[in-house]
Amino acid sequence: MAELRGRKQGSGPDVETSPIRWDRVAARSRRNRLLVGLVLALAGLAAVIAAIGIAFAGKAAIDPSFSPPILANTSAAVEVETPGMGWALVPDNRSGARGYLERASVQLEGLKGDQLVPRWSIRAAGRASRAGEPVPEIASEPVTPDSNADHLTLRQWVPSPVHVGRYVSRLRLTTLDGRTVAADIGSPFFVLGRDCCRRYETPTFISRLPRGWHLREDFTPNDDDRHVTLAIGPFNNSIDIDTSVIDAENLNKSGLFFQHVQERGLAEGYADYSRIDKRVWQGPDGEPIVEWSYRVEGDAFTNILFYRGPSGFAVLGRSGPSHFRETRDLTRLIARSLVAKPVAGSPRAVR
C-alpha cells in the first residue's frame, strides 16, 4: 500500500501526483475570510460616512450656514419645544406686547468656556394663511457652558407674526462670528397673529374679538341681568363673553368662588367630565383671575373668570380637542384685552 501513495490508477501508465498540502488550503481559507471581513468593514464605514453626510445635508437644508465641527471632540444638539403665548415685559415690570415664549433644550459636549449665541425666529410652516414675512431673527445674550458636558434650557420671547397661520419655532446656536454650531425647528403650531382681532365695544366693556367670526349673540340680554356675546369660529369653535354688573349679594365673592360652584355642577352632571388644568393669579386690580380648562361631552373648554371694575366676567372658549390649544390662547387674549366701563348705580366702585 505504501508504494501506491502519491500515485493514481489510470488506463495508461501510472502518473505521478503531488501530495495534498493541507497547510496551504488552510492559509488560502484564512486569506479569503480576511478579505471578506475587510470588504464588510469597508462597506460599514461607507454606510456610516453616508449617514453622516445625510445628517449634515439635513442640517444644511435647515440652515445653509451650518458648519459641522468635523473630526473635533465637540458636539451640540438642540431640541426646540412648541412655544406658548407670552407677553413682553415693559420697564415697569408690567406685560406689554403679545408674542410667543420660545423654549429649547441644548446638550453641549467639549465646548466649555465657549461663547454661543442663541438666535430665535418664528417662520411660516408650509403655506401659512397670509403668512407674509417671517419674524426677524432675535439674538439672545451669549451663553457659556460651565463644563465639557453641559445641558442648558433656553427661553426667549419673540413678537407674534402679523398674520394668522401655521408657523414653526426655530433656534440656531452660533459662535460669536455667526458660524452655526447646531439648529432645530419645532413642530408646527397655530399663531393668532397681530391682525387676528378687531375692536368690540358694548355698554359695559371694550374688548377684542376674532376677525371674520360670526357674531351669533351681540351683548344679548339673558337671565339674571346677564349679557352674552357669542362668536363662532371656522372650526365650530367659539368664544363666549358672559358679563353682569356685580350686585350687592355677590359683592364679596371672587371668580374663584364661581369656578368652584361651576366645576362641582359639571362633575355631578356629566360622567365624562375631566379637568385639564387650573391656574389662579392676581389681576391688575388685586382680584384673583381663575383660568380653568376641562373636557366634557367630547369638547374642550377654557373658562377665565374675574371681576374687572364694577362687573364680573366669564370668557369661555370651546373647541374640539384638535383646536383646543389655539382656542385657549385666543380666550386668554380676549380676556386680557377686556376693559370695563363705569356703570351707574353699581355697588362696587371702579378701581
C-alpha positions in Angstrom: 0.0 0.0 0.0 2.9 2.3 0.7 4.0 2.0 -3.0 0.6 3.4 -4.2 1.0 6.7 -2.1 1.3 9.6 -4.4 0.1 7.7 -7.5 -3.3 7.2 -9.0 -4.5 4.4 -11.3 -5.5 5.1 -14.9 -6.0 3.3 -18.1 -2.4 4.1 -19.2 0.8 4.0 -17.3 0.9 5.2 -13.7 1.0 9.1 -13.4 2.9 10.9 -10.7 0.8 13.2 -8.5 1.8 15.8 -5.8 0.9 15.2 -2.2 -2.1 17.4 -0.9 -0.7 20.4 1.1 -3.4 20.9 3.7 -1.4 23.8 5.3 -1.8 25.8 2.0 -5.5 25.0 1.9 -5.9 26.4 5.4 -3.9 29.5 4.6 -5.9 30.2 1.5 -9.2 29.8 3.5 -7.9 32.2 6.2 -7.0 34.7 3.5 -10.4 34.5 1.9 -12.1 35.1 5.3 -9.8 38.1 5.9 -10.8 39.6 2.5 -14.5 39.1 3.2 -14.1 40.7 6.6 -12.2 43.7 5.1 -14.9 44.1 2.4 -17.7 44.1 5.1 -15.7 46.6 7.3 -15.3 49.0 4.3 -19.0 48.7 3.4 -19.9 49.5 7.0 -17.6 52.5 7.1 -19.1 53.7 3.8 -22.6 53.4 5.3 -21.6 55.4 8.4 -20.0 58.1 6.2 -23.1 58.2 4.1 -25.3 58.6 7.1 -23.2 61.4 8.5 -23.4 63.1 5.1 -27.2 62.8 5.0 -27.4 64.2 8.6 -25.1 67.2 7.6 -27.1 67.7 4.5 -30.3 67.8 6.5 -28.8 70.4 8.8 -27.6 72.4 5.9 -31.1 72.3 4.5 -32.4 73.8 7.7 -29.6 76.4 7.8 -27.3 76.9 4.8 -24.6 78.4 7.1 -24.3 75.2 9.1 -20.6 74.3 9.5 -20.2 71.0 11.4 -17.0 70.5 13.5 -15.6 67.6 11.6 -13.1 65.4 13.5 -13.4 67.6 16.6 -14.2 66.5 20.1 -17.2 68.8 20.3 -20.9 68.5 19.6 -24.1 70.4 20.2 -27.7 69.2 20.0 -30.7 71.5 20.1 -34.4 70.4 20.7 -37.0 73.2 20.2 -40.3 72.9 22.1 -43.6 74.2 20.9 -43.9 77.8 22.2 -46.8 79.2 24.2 -48.3 82.7 24.1 -46.3 85.1 26.2 -46.2 88.8 26.9 -43.1 91.0 26.8 -42.2 93.0 30.0 -42.1 96.7 29.7 -39.9 98.8 32.1 -42.4 98.9 35.0 -42.5 95.1 35.0 -46.0 95.0 33.5 -46.8 93.0 30.5 -46.6 94.7 27.1 -46.7 93.3 23.6 -48.2 89.9 22.8 -45.9 87.3 21.4 -44.7 83.7 21.9 -42.3 82.3 24.5 -39.9 80.0 22.7 -38.1 77.3 24.7 -35.3 74.9 23.8 -33.2 72.2 25.4 -29.5 72.2 24.4 -26.9 69.5 25.0 -23.2 70.6 24.6 -20.0 68.4 24.6 -16.5 69.8 24.6 -17.5 73.4 24.5 -16.6 74.6 28.0 -15.9 78.3 28.1 -17.0 79.0 24.5 -19.5 81.8 24.0 -22.5 80.7 22.0 -25.3 82.9 20.7 -28.9 81.6 20.6 -30.7 83.1 17.6 -34.5 82.7 17.6 -37.2 83.1 15.0 -40.8 82.1 14.0 -41.3 81.2 10.4 -44.3 80.1 8.3 -44.9 76.3 8.1 -45.7 75.4 4.6 -48.5 77.7 3.2 -49.5 79.7 6.2 -52.6 81.8 5.7 -51.3 85.2 4.6 -48.1 84.4 6.4 -46.2 87.3 4.9 -42.6 87.9 6.1 -41.2 85.8 8.9 -40.4 87.5 12.3 -36.8 88.8 12.1 -34.3 86.6 14.0 -33.7 87.7 17.6 -30.3 87.0 19.2 -30.3 86.3 23.0 -27.4 87.1 25.2 -24.5 84.7 24.6 -24.3 81.6 26.9 -21.1 80.0 28.1 -21.1 76.2 29.1 -19.6 75.6 32.5 -18.3 72.2 31.7 -17.5 70.0 28.7 -20.7 68.1 29.2 -23.3 70.7 29.8 -27.1 70.9 29.5 -28.9 74.3 29.0 -32.5 75.2 29.0 -33.0 78.4 26.9 -36.0 80.7 26.7 -36.8 83.8 24.6 -39.8 86.0 24.0 -40.4 86.6 20.3 -43.1 89.0 18.9 -46.1 87.5 17.2 -46.2 87.4 13.4 -48.6 89.8 11.8 -50.9 87.3 10.2 -52.8 84.3 11.3 -51.5 80.9 10.2 -49.3 77.8 11.0 -45.8 78.6 11.9 -42.7 76.8 13.3 -40.3 77.9 16.1 -36.6 77.9 15.0 -33.4 78.2 17.0 -29.8 78.5 15.7 -26.9 78.2 18.1 -23.9 80.1 16.7 -20.4 81.2 17.6 -19.8 84.9 18.1 -18.7 85.2 14.4 -22.0 83.7 13.3 -21.0 80.1 12.4 -23.9 77.8 13.2 -23.0 75.1 15.7 -26.4 73.5 15.9 -30.0 74.2 14.8 -33.5 72.8 15.1 -37.1 73.5 14.1 -40.1 72.6 16.3 -43.4 71.2 15.4 -45.9 73.4 13.5 -48.3 75.4 15.7 -51.2 77.9 15.2 -50.4 81.6 15.5 -53.1 84.1 16.2 -51.2 86.9 14.6 -51.2 90.6 15.5 -54.1 91.2 13.0 -56.2 88.4 14.3 -58.8 90.5 16.1 -60.9 93.6 15.9 -62.2 96.1 18.5 -65.5 95.2 20.0 -67.5 97.6 22.3 -70.6 97.2 24.4 -72.3 99.5 27.0 -70.3 97.9 29.8 -66.9 96.8 28.3 -64.5 97.0 25.4 -62.5 94.0 24.2 -61.1 92.3 21.1 -63.0 89.7 19.0 -61.6 87.5 16.2 -61.9 88.9 12.7 -64.3 87.1 10.4 -66.1 85.1 13.1 -69.9 85.0 13.1 -71.4 87.0 15.9 -74.3 84.8 17.0 -75.1 86.9 20.1 -74.2 90.5 20.4 -74.4 91.6 24.0 -77.7 89.8 24.2 -79.7 90.1 27.5 -80.0 86.7 29.3 -81.4 85.6 32.7 -80.1 87.2 36.0 -79.3 90.5 34.3 -76.5 88.9 32.3 -75.4 89.8 28.8 -73.8 87.4 26.4 -71.6 87.9 23.4 -71.0 84.7 21.4 -68.7 84.5 18.4 -68.5 81.3 16.2 -65.2 80.4 14.5 -64.1 78.4 11.4 -63.8 75.0 13.2 -67.1 75.3 15.0 -65.1 76.7 17.9 -66.5 79.6 19.9 -65.7 82.4 22.3 -68.4 83.4 24.8 -68.1 86.6 26.9 -70.7 86.4 29.7 -70.9 89.5 31.9 -73.1 91.1 34.6 -72.9 94.1 36.9 -71.9 92.9 40.4 -74.9 93.1 42.7 -74.8 93.5 46.5 -75.2 89.8 47.0 -72.1 88.9 45.1 -70.0 91.9 46.1 -67.5 90.0 48.2 -67.3 86.9 46.1 -64.4 86.3 43.6 -64.1 84.4 40.4 -62.6 81.5 42.4 -65.9 81.1 44.2 -67.9 80.8 41.0 -65.3 78.4 39.5 -65.8 76.0 42.5 -69.6 76.2 42.0 -69.5 75.5 38.3 -67.0 72.7 38.5 -69.0 70.9 41.2 -72.1 71.2 39.0 -70.3 69.8 35.9 -68.7 66.9 37.8 -72.1 65.9 39.2 -74.0 66.4 35.9 -71.6 64.7 33.4 -69.9 61.3 33.9 -67.2 62.2 31.4 -66.2 65.5 32.9 -62.4 65.8 33.5 -60.3 68.8 34.4 -57.3 69.7 32.1 -55.7 72.3 34.4 -56.5 75.2 36.6 -54.5 78.4 37.3 -55.1 81.3 39.6 -53.2 84.6 39.6 -53.7 88.1 40.8 -55.2 90.6 38.4 -54.3 94.3 37.9 -57.0 95.3 40.5 -55.8 92.8 43.1 -58.7 90.3 42.4 -57.9 86.7 41.6 -58.2 85.6 38.0 -59.1 82.0 37.5 -58.3 80.0 34.3 -59.9 76.6 34.3 -59.7 74.2 31.4 -61.7 70.9 31.1 -63.3 68.3 28.8 -66.9 67.3 28.7 -69.0 65.6 26.0 -66.1 65.4 23.5 -65.3 69.2 23.6 -62.5 71.1 25.4 -63.2 74.3 27.2 -61.2 77.1 28.8 -63.1 79.4 31.2 -61.5 82.5 32.6 -63.4 84.2 35.4 -62.6 87.5 37.0 -64.0 90.8 38.3 -63.0 94.0 36.4 -64.3 97.3 37.5 -68.0 97.1 38.5 -68.7 93.9 36.5 -68.0 90.2 36.7 -66.8 88.4 33.6 -66.5 84.8 32.3 -64.7 84.4 29.0 -65.3 80.9 27.7 -63.6 79.2 24.8 -64.9 76.0 23.3 -63.5 73.7 20.6 -62.8 70.1 19.6 -59.7 68.6 21.1 -57.6 69.2 17.9 -58.2 73.0 18.2 -58.0 73.3 22.0 -54.6 75.0 22.2 -55.3 77.8 19.7 -58.8 78.4 21.1 -57.4 78.6 24.6 -54.7 81.1 23.5 -57.5 83.2 21.9 -59.6 83.0 25.0 -56.6 84.3 27.0 -56.0 87.1 24.5 -59.7 88.3 24.7 -59.8 88.1 28.5 -56.6 90.1 28.7 -57.9 92.8 26.3 -61.1 93.4 28.2 -61.6 96.9 29.7 -64.6 97.5 31.9 -66.6 100.7 31.6 -68.1 102.6 34.6 -71.7 101.5 35.3 -74.1 104.0 37.0 -75.7 102.6 40.2 -73.2 99.8 40.8 -72.5 99.0 44.4 -68.8 98.4 43.5 -66.6 101.4 42.8 -64.5 101.4 39.7 -60.8 100.9 40.7 
